[in-house]
Amino acid sequence: MAYSNTPPEHDTPCRVDPDLFYPEDDDYTTTQIETAKEACDNCWFKVRCRELGEHERHGVWGGTTPAERGFCL
């Protein structure tokens, strides 16, 4: 799935496919994390998203996982 750097209104990859970024029970697969991070890399909102997700214990935010943000789950 390809994502554009240009915002179509306010759609971001995580709004288009939330299950990819916020899996149930934080049960991530390596492929899922890589796909989510790739989508984040091409997202126009990545920097602000990372700031907003700094204290979030769940989900991929701005291309970072909970473990990368310092949370052990």
Secondary structure, 3 states (H helix, E strand, C coil): CCCCCCCCCCCCHHHHCHHHHCCHHHCCCHHHHHHHHHHHHCCCCHHHHHHHCCCCCCCCECCECCCCCCCCC
